[in-house]
Structures are given as structure tokens and as C-alpha cells.
Amino acid sequence: MTRLASILLSLVLLGGCNSTDGAHRERPVTAPPNEPATGAAAARQPVYQCPMHPQIIRNEPGTCPICSMALQRVDDLDPTGSTVQGHASLVLTPERQQLIGVTHAPVEVRSLTRDIRAAATVANDTALYEALIGYREAVRTRGAIRATTLHEAASGGDALVRAAALRLRRMGIGERELVAFSDLDPTTLILPGPHVWIYAQLFEEDAPLVTAGMPLTVEVASQPGRSYASTVFGIDPTVMPDTRTVRVRALVATPDASLRPGTYVTATFHVDLGERLAVPRDAILDSGTHRLVFVAAEGGRFIPREVQLGRAGNGYVEILDGVAAGEHVVTSANFLIDSESRLKAAVAAFGAEPPHAHH
């Protein structure tokens, strides 16, 4: 290539570059005219929704393509007032609430009770029978030894009693139970008679709720319609490693000797949980990781709240945090309200119509 041709080629390329850069500097950057608004601007647009089919959402008035009902304006797509991620507060008209069957109940302090049912058997406990006989024999031997003047012998007698008592303690028989056993025939542990022992297996999470002296009811499948009343006698201090349960003992009066050792029965413990701030169990929505309720506020507004739960009673659940006494929580149709709350939060977050909305 000649020198003149090289110079001409350089001038052409330089001119093209300058022309392109100038065009870019002078041309304003604008969004496509038909591109929908997003973010906060879209969230401020009016939104209309079908009261029967909440998935039908429009940005202008009209009728539902499914049921032909007039769309209602919704002004609460911004999840203000909600502290639960992925949920928005919402407003439902009285007609809509009646249509889907919304009910609510007050958050209040109430006396909670709970019945704990547990599998149980009539005892056939030869090991405990032998341990009790061994303890009584150790006490008798110590008494005989103390009659002597040998200090070493007396110390040995005390050691025998302590060893026998320790064996019983590991089997759930403490000092209080030993006093009661002193007036009972140990054969009730292995033979039918006027009294039998009931051994119930409580799951370890329920064991702290059961205490000595607590009332319980025993039912037997082979005796329909009949039950036996008793109280908790003693609770084992250890958890059984194979079943992760705690054994509870109760002495049941059977004047007709109607219960045989080894019989399967059901024990129901009647637990008084005391006065607790509580809501109906039906008000709780449990996702496995979060528990929430919907608080019914003025003007038909429903606000999602995450709650911390305590003890569960018969039909009610203790509330540790999340709602206050005097507020009302939804107890029915809360699954429908939850679905609509999620939908509104999603629409507010994306600032656009859901893809299934029809025009």
C-alpha cells in the first residue's frame, strides 16, 4: 500500500469514529413508549380486583371474566402495617367477609387445661418387686445389727440400706414413694388384686407437665364404657433411651380384681396449665418455621402478625409474643386471607399485574 493510500484510509476511519461518538452524545436515552412502569410508580397505580376471584387484577375498572362481577378498587397493595415478610395487610368488605365465612375471636387471658393421652400397661414388674423385698430385708437386717455393740457392723447395715434405696431411686421410687409402699403389699406389682399399678409412657416433651398427685383416668379397651380414676404416684428420673419416653406410675383401686398384669390400657392425664394469654388453635397458621395470625382491625383491615407460641391447651394455644389482650384474630377463612395476603404482597413487590390476569 502506498503512503498516500494509507493516509486516506486513516482519515476515513477517524471521520467515522467521530461521527458515531457525536451521534451517541446527542441522542437522548429513553425507555420504549409501551414499556410498563415498575417499582413505586406502578405500586401507586389504581388496582381493581374481583371480590370472588382475587387472582383477577386490573389497572382499570371492569368486570371479572370468570363471574362477571364488577371489579372493586383495592388501595392497600403496599404491605404497610405488616411485619411479616411476603405478606401484606388487606381490606375486605363486609360482603366479602360474609361470603368466605370470616370469623374472629378475642385474644384474652384464660384458664388453660390440657389432656395428655399416653399408652400404658398394668404392671407386671418383677424387678421392682424384688427391689422392694430387698430394701425391706436390708432395713430389717440393719435393725438387727444395731442391737449389737459392733460399730463396724452397724456401718455395714447402713450401707446395705443405702444401696437398696439407691437401686429403688433409679427405678423411680424415692423417699415419698417408699413411705407409701410401706403400707402396700408388693405383690400388687405382679398379681391382680384390690390394687394394681399402671405404668404409662410419656414423651419426654410432655413429662415436665406431669407431677405427683396429678389426676388421671384409665380406660381399658376390653371394658367399654368403664374408667378408673387415680392420681400420679411417681415419675422415673430417667428417659428410656429406646423410646425417648418417661415412665409414670399410678396406683389404681380394683376391688373386683378386674385388671390383669400386662393388660394394655390408656392413661389420660388432666393437666392444669394455669392462666395464660391465649388464642384459639384455629387462628394459628403454621408453616413449619413461622407461626402467624391475622389480626382483625377497624375498617375491615386484616394485618398478618408473626407470633411466638407457648403451651398448647384443649383448643387454645398460649401466646408469648406477637399480639396483645383485647385484639381479635381470625379463626376461620384464614387460609383464604393468607393466600390473598401473599398475592397482594407479590403484586406490590413486583409492581405489575400477575401474568394470569386477562384483558
C-alpha positions as CSV (number, residue, x, y, z in Angstrom):
1,M,0.0,0.0,0.0
2,T,1.3,3.4,-1.0
3,R,1.9,6.2,1.6
4,L,-1.0,8.3,0.1
5,A,-3.4,5.4,0.3
6,S,-2.5,4.8,4.0
7,I,-3.2,8.5,4.8
8,L,-6.6,8.4,3.1
9,L,-7.6,5.2,4.9
10,S,-6.7,6.8,8.3
11,L,-8.8,9.9,7.6
12,V,-11.8,7.8,6.6
13,L,-11.7,5.7,9.8
14,L,-11.2,8.8,12.1
15,G,-14.1,10.5,10.5
16,G,-16.4,7.5,11.0
17,C,-15.5,7.3,14.7
18,N,-16.1,10.9,15.3
19,S,-19.4,10.8,13.6
20,T,-20.5,7.8,15.7
21,D,-19.5,9.3,19.0
22,G,-21.3,12.6,18.2
23,A,-24.5,10.7,17.4
24,H,-24.3,9.0,20.8
25,R,-23.8,12.2,22.7
26,E,-26.7,14.0,21.0
27,R,-29.3,11.2,21.1
28,P,-31.3,11.0,24.5
29,V,-31.8,7.7,26.1
30,T,-35.5,6.9,26.6
31,A,-37.5,3.8,27.5
32,P,-39.7,2.2,24.9
33,P,-43.0,4.0,24.8
34,N,-45.1,0.9,25.6
35,E,-42.9,-0.5,28.4
36,P,-45.0,-0.8,31.7
37,A,-44.0,1.3,34.7
38,T,-42.3,-0.6,37.5
39,G,-41.4,0.0,41.2
40,A,-43.0,2.7,43.3
41,A,-44.7,4.3,40.3
42,A,-46.6,1.1,39.5
43,A,-47.5,0.5,43.1
44,R,-49.3,3.9,43.1
45,Q,-51.5,3.0,40.1
46,P,-55.1,2.2,40.9
47,V,-55.8,-1.5,41.2
48,Y,-59.1,-3.3,40.8
49,Q,-59.8,-6.9,41.9
50,C,-62.6,-9.4,41.7
51,P,-64.2,-10.0,45.1
52,M,-64.9,-13.6,44.2
53,H,-61.6,-14.4,42.3
54,P,-58.7,-12.4,43.9
55,Q,-56.4,-13.7,41.2
56,I,-58.1,-11.4,38.7
57,I,-56.4,-8.0,39.0
58,R,-56.7,-5.0,36.6
59,N,-55.4,-1.4,36.5
60,E,-58.8,-0.1,35.4
61,P,-62.5,-0.7,36.2
62,G,-64.3,-3.6,34.6
63,T,-65.9,-6.9,35.2
64,C,-64.5,-10.3,36.1
65,P,-64.1,-12.6,33.1
66,I,-65.0,-15.6,35.2
67,C,-68.1,-14.5,37.2
68,S,-68.9,-11.1,35.5
69,M,-68.9,-9.3,38.9
70,A,-67.8,-5.7,39.0
71,L,-64.2,-5.3,40.0
72,Q,-63.6,-3.5,43.2
73,R,-60.8,-0.9,43.7
74,V,-58.1,-2.0,46.1
75,D,-55.9,0.7,47.6
76,D,-53.8,-1.4,50.0
77,L,-51.3,-3.2,47.8
78,D,-48.4,-1.6,49.6
79,P,-47.9,-4.0,52.6
80,T,-47.9,-1.2,55.2
81,G,-48.6,-2.4,58.7
82,S,-47.3,-5.9,58.0
83,T,-44.1,-7.0,59.6
84,V,-44.3,-10.5,58.1
85,Q,-42.1,-11.0,55.1
86,G,-44.1,-12.0,52.0
87,H,-47.4,-10.9,53.4
88,A,-49.5,-7.7,53.1
89,S,-52.3,-6.3,55.1
90,L,-55.6,-6.2,53.2
91,V,-59.1,-4.8,53.4
92,L,-62.2,-7.0,52.9
93,T,-65.7,-5.6,52.6
94,P,-68.3,-6.9,55.0
95,E,-69.9,-8.7,52.0
96,R,-66.7,-10.4,51.1
97,Q,-66.1,-11.4,54.7
98,Q,-69.6,-13.0,54.9
99,L,-69.1,-14.7,51.5
100,I,-65.9,-16.5,52.6
101,G,-67.0,-17.1,56.1
102,V,-64.6,-15.0,58.2
103,T,-64.9,-15.3,62.0
104,H,-62.7,-14.0,64.7
105,A,-62.1,-14.3,68.4
106,P,-60.5,-12.1,71.1
107,V,-57.0,-12.5,72.4
108,E,-57.6,-12.9,76.2
109,V,-56.2,-14.4,79.4
110,R,-58.0,-17.7,80.1
111,S,-57.5,-20.8,82.2
112,L,-55.8,-23.4,80.0
113,T,-56.1,-27.1,80.5
114,R,-54.7,-30.0,78.6
115,D,-55.4,-33.7,78.5
116,I,-52.4,-35.8,77.7
117,R,-53.2,-39.4,76.5
118,A,-50.5,-42.0,76.9
119,A,-50.1,-45.7,76.2
120,A,-49.9,-47.7,79.4
121,T,-50.0,-51.2,80.8
122,V,-51.0,-52.9,84.0
123,A,-47.7,-53.6,85.8
124,N,-46.0,-57.0,85.9
125,D,-42.8,-55.6,87.4
126,T,-40.9,-58.4,89.0
127,A,-37.7,-56.3,89.1
128,L,-39.3,-53.7,91.3
129,Y,-41.0,-56.4,93.4
130,E,-37.6,-57.9,94.1
131,A,-36.0,-54.5,94.8
132,L,-38.7,-53.6,97.4
133,I,-38.3,-57.0,99.1
134,G,-34.5,-56.4,99.1
135,Y,-34.9,-53.0,100.7
136,R,-37.2,-54.3,103.4
137,E,-34.8,-57.1,104.1
138,A,-31.9,-54.5,104.3
139,V,-33.9,-52.4,106.8
140,R,-34.7,-55.5,108.9
141,T,-31.1,-56.6,108.9
142,R,-29.9,-53.1,109.9
143,G,-32.2,-53.2,112.8
144,A,-30.9,-56.5,114.0
145,I,-27.3,-55.3,113.6
146,R,-27.9,-52.1,115.6
147,A,-28.8,-54.3,118.5
148,T,-25.1,-55.3,118.7
149,T,-22.3,-53.1,120.1
150,L,-20.1,-53.5,117.0
151,H,-19.7,-50.1,115.2
152,E,-18.4,-51.7,112.0
153,A,-21.4,-54.0,111.8
154,A,-23.8,-51.0,112.3
155,S,-22.0,-49.1,109.5
156,G,-22.3,-52.2,107.2
157,G,-26.1,-52.3,107.9
158,D,-26.4,-48.6,106.9
159,A,-24.5,-49.3,103.7
160,L,-26.9,-52.1,102.8
161,V,-29.9,-49.8,103.3
162,R,-28.4,-47.0,101.2
163,A,-27.5,-49.4,98.4
164,A,-31.1,-50.8,98.4
165,A,-32.6,-47.3,98.4
166,L,-30.3,-46.2,95.6
167,R,-31.5,-49.1,93.5
168,L,-35.1,-48.1,94.1
169,R,-34.4,-44.4,93.3
170,R,-33.0,-45.4,89.9
171,M,-36.3,-47.2,89.4
172,G,-38.3,-44.1,90.2
173,I,-39.1,-44.9,93.9
174,G,-37.9,-42.0,96.1
175,E,-38.4,-41.4,99.8
176,R,-42.1,-40.3,99.4
177,E,-42.9,-43.4,97.4
178,L,-41.1,-45.6,99.9
179,V,-43.3,-44.3,102.7
180,A,-46.4,-45.1,100.6
181,F,-45.1,-48.6,99.7
182,S,-44.6,-49.4,103.4
183,D,-48.4,-49.7,103.7
184,L,-48.8,-51.7,100.4
185,D,-48.4,-55.3,99.5
186,P,-45.6,-55.6,96.9
187,T,-47.5,-58.4,95.3
188,T,-49.7,-55.8,93.6
189,L,-46.8,-55.3,91.3
190,I,-47.1,-58.9,89.9
191,L,-50.6,-60.2,90.7
192,P,-54.2,-58.9,90.2
193,G,-55.9,-57.8,93.4
194,P,-57.6,-54.9,95.1
195,H,-54.9,-52.6,93.7
196,V,-52.8,-52.7,90.6
197,W,-50.1,-50.5,89.3
198,I,-50.4,-48.6,86.0
199,Y,-47.2,-47.8,84.0
200,A,-47.7,-45.0,81.5
201,Q,-45.1,-43.9,78.9
202,L,-45.0,-40.1,78.4
203,F,-43.0,-38.5,75.6
204,E,-40.1,-36.5,77.1
205,E,-41.6,-33.2,76.0
206,D,-44.8,-33.9,77.9
207,A,-43.1,-35.2,81.1
208,P,-42.4,-31.8,82.6
209,L,-46.2,-31.1,82.7
210,V,-46.9,-34.1,84.9
211,T,-46.4,-34.0,88.6
212,A,-47.0,-36.3,91.5
213,G,-50.6,-36.2,92.8
214,M,-52.0,-35.1,89.4
215,P,-55.3,-36.7,88.5
216,L,-55.6,-39.2,85.7
217,T,-58.2,-41.5,84.1
218,V,-57.5,-45.1,83.0
219,E,-59.6,-46.7,80.2
220,V,-59.4,-50.3,79.1
221,A,-60.4,-51.5,75.6
222,S,-61.8,-54.8,77.0
223,Q,-64.2,-52.9,79.3
224,P,-66.0,-50.4,77.1
225,G,-67.7,-47.5,79.0
226,R,-65.7,-48.1,82.2
227,S,-62.9,-46.0,83.5
228,Y,-60.7,-45.9,86.6
229,A,-59.8,-42.7,88.4
230,S,-56.4,-42.3,90.1
231,T,-53.5,-39.9,90.7
232,V,-49.9,-39.9,89.7
233,F,-47.8,-41.8,92.2
234,G,-44.3,-41.3,90.9
235,I,-42.2,-40.4,87.8
236,D,-39.0,-42.1,86.8
237,P,-36.0,-39.7,86.9
238,T,-34.5,-41.0,83.6
239,V,-35.6,-41.1,80.0
240,M,-35.8,-44.6,78.3
241,P,-33.2,-44.4,75.5
242,D,-35.0,-46.7,73.1
243,T,-38.4,-45.0,73.2
244,R,-37.5,-41.5,74.4
245,T,-40.3,-41.7,77.0
246,V,-40.5,-41.3,80.7
247,R,-42.3,-43.9,82.8
248,V,-45.1,-42.7,85.2
249,R,-46.6,-44.9,87.9
250,A,-50.2,-44.8,89.3
251,L,-51.9,-47.0,91.8
252,V,-55.4,-47.9,90.7
253,A,-58.1,-49.4,93.0
254,T,-59.7,-52.5,91.5
255,P,-61.9,-54.0,94.3
256,D,-63.1,-56.7,91.9
257,A,-59.6,-57.6,90.7
258,S,-60.7,-56.9,87.2
259,L,-57.3,-55.8,85.7
260,R,-54.7,-58.4,84.9
261,P,-51.0,-57.7,84.8
262,G,-49.7,-57.0,81.3
263,T,-53.1,-55.6,80.1
264,Y,-52.8,-52.6,77.7
265,V,-54.7,-49.5,78.9
266,T,-54.9,-45.8,78.1
267,A,-54.0,-43.2,80.7
268,T,-55.2,-39.6,80.3
269,F,-53.5,-37.0,82.5
270,H,-55.5,-33.9,83.3
271,V,-53.1,-31.0,83.3
272,D,-53.9,-27.5,84.6
273,L,-51.7,-25.0,82.8
274,G,-53.0,-22.0,84.8
275,E,-54.0,-18.6,83.5
276,R,-52.3,-17.8,80.1
277,L,-52.8,-15.3,77.3
278,A,-54.2,-17.4,74.6
279,V,-55.9,-17.6,71.2
280,P,-58.0,-20.4,69.6
281,R,-55.9,-23.1,68.0
282,D,-57.7,-22.5,64.6
283,A,-56.2,-19.0,64.5
284,I,-52.6,-20.2,64.1
285,L,-51.1,-20.7,60.6
286,D,-48.0,-22.8,61.0
287,S,-45.6,-23.0,58.0
288,G,-43.2,-25.2,60.0
289,T,-40.7,-22.4,60.5
290,H,-43.1,-19.4,61.2
291,R,-46.4,-19.1,63.1
292,L,-48.7,-16.3,62.3
293,V,-52.2,-15.0,62.8
294,F,-54.3,-12.3,61.1
295,V,-55.4,-9.5,63.4
296,A,-58.9,-8.1,62.5
297,A,-58.6,-4.3,62.8
298,E,-61.0,-1.5,62.1
299,G,-62.4,-0.8,58.7
300,G,-62.2,-4.5,57.6
301,R,-58.4,-4.5,57.6
302,F,-56.6,-7.7,58.3
303,I,-53.0,-7.5,59.4
304,P,-50.6,-10.5,59.5
305,R,-48.6,-10.9,62.7
306,E,-45.9,-13.4,63.5
307,V,-46.4,-14.9,67.0
308,Q,-44.4,-16.9,69.5
309,L,-46.3,-19.8,71.0
310,G,-46.1,-21.3,74.4
311,R,-48.1,-24.3,75.8
312,A,-51.0,-25.8,73.9
313,G,-54.2,-26.4,75.8
314,N,-57.5,-28.0,74.9
315,G,-58.5,-25.9,71.8
316,Y,-56.3,-23.0,72.7
317,V,-52.6,-22.0,72.4
318,E,-50.6,-19.8,74.7
319,I,-49.2,-16.6,73.1
320,L,-45.8,-15.4,74.4
321,D,-45.4,-12.5,71.9
322,G,-46.9,-11.0,68.8
323,V,-50.5,-10.0,69.8
324,A,-51.9,-8.3,72.9
325,A,-55.0,-8.9,75.0
326,G,-58.1,-7.2,73.5
327,E,-57.1,-7.7,69.9
328,H,-59.1,-10.0,67.7
329,V,-57.7,-12.8,65.4
330,V,-59.2,-14.6,62.5
331,T,-60.3,-18.1,63.3
332,S,-61.9,-19.2,60.1
333,A,-61.2,-18.5,56.4
334,N,-57.7,-17.5,57.4
335,F,-56.2,-19.8,54.7
336,L,-58.1,-17.7,52.1
337,I,-57.0,-14.5,53.7
338,D,-53.4,-15.8,53.8
339,S,-53.5,-16.6,50.1
340,E,-54.8,-13.1,49.2
341,S,-52.2,-11.5,51.6
342,R,-49.4,-13.3,49.8
343,L,-50.8,-12.3,46.4
344,K,-51.1,-8.6,47.3
345,A,-47.5,-8.6,48.7
346,A,-46.3,-10.2,45.5
347,V,-48.1,-7.6,43.4
348,A,-46.8,-4.8,45.5
349,A,-43.2,-6.1,45.3
350,F,-43.2,-6.5,41.5
351,G,-45.3,-3.5,40.7
352,A,-47.1,-5.2,37.8
353,E,-50.1,-7.4,37.0
354,P,-49.7,-11.1,37.6
355,P,-49.2,-13.0,34.4
356,H,-52.5,-14.8,34.6
357,A,-54.6,-11.6,34.6
358,H,-56.8,-11.3,31.4
359,H,-57.5,-8.1,29.5
